[in-house]
Amino acid sequence: MKRREFLQAAAAFLGCLALGCPPAKASKGKDYYHILLLSDLHLPVRVQRWPKQAEQKEIWQKKLQLIKTVNSWDVDEAALLGDFAAYTGCETEFRAVDGYIGGLKFPYYAVAGNHDYFYKDEPSAKGKLVKCTKKHRKAKLLAFQKRYHLPRLYYARSVAGCRLLYLAPDGLNTYIDLSQAQLDWLREEIAAHQHGPMLFFCHAPLLGTLRNYYKSINTPNFTAQPPDKLAKMLFDVPQGSLWLSGHTHTPPTEDSYADTAINRVNRNLVNIHNPCIDVPNIYTNSLFIYKDRIVVRTYDHSAKRWLSGIDRTFPFPGA
């Protein structure tokens, strides 16, 4: 499928869902629905992080191999968890993004990260990122919505017995700040969907769901805001619900990456952290949604194997 045809098909699919068409189901012959999670793509490559051309070439080749690998899997759809762009979210970076994710052979659904909207297109004379005005941030978010054919900045759909909610940093204050209007919408969604798990796709994790292994972890710019209001409303989510995030670049080698005791938000909600793919050793998570449970698995793209020791299972309500 050509890139233009792919984007048109994705837009039509989202429009169909918005009009109330039947929720997505697993492909014929499978007893699960497979959602691939990709976060912090930082396309094409963060050249300041990887200044040597050999490093840049290696990481780019591994990113291309990732596309080939996941296209060979039985993926039903992907969730892209923000930071598509390497640094500033300028047009040059997003052209690289379009070319890259246009290679996916299945639908994808997107949320924005701070590098997609928070900064001016041009860095300072010293090469530092420069925060743009709130007006400019809002304009960049709206451009992101248009570019990826989103029905609105934040939106929801139903898949395989789950309610999927895609969150936007539309509060515009910290990196990932949810507006009061979005919080009100979230509260209504939670009240209306109590019979199956809810999956919250957000670039930033919830406060306190990682060990403080780095100075920025569990700080306002590295967690979803506002934490108190979110904690209060998320207390009422159904059993088996998950908060899917990136932003912290946490790899499976970090001991709190898949420690449910630390990742747990409340009795019914766990934060699933997703690694950055702009690194030499790439890992990705997948959700396998069965009729009575969700299984989260991590794939090591260098070793070409699933890390079975950190598989996690979350039963549906009543299971």
Helices and strands as residue ranges (DSSP letters): H 3-18, E 33-38, H 53-71, E 77-80, H 91-101, E 108-110, G 114-116, H 134-147, E 155-159, E 162-166, H 180-192, E 198-201, G 220-222, H 227-234, E 241-245, H 260-263, E 264-266, E 269-273, E 283-289, E 293-300, E 305-306, G 308-310, E 312-315
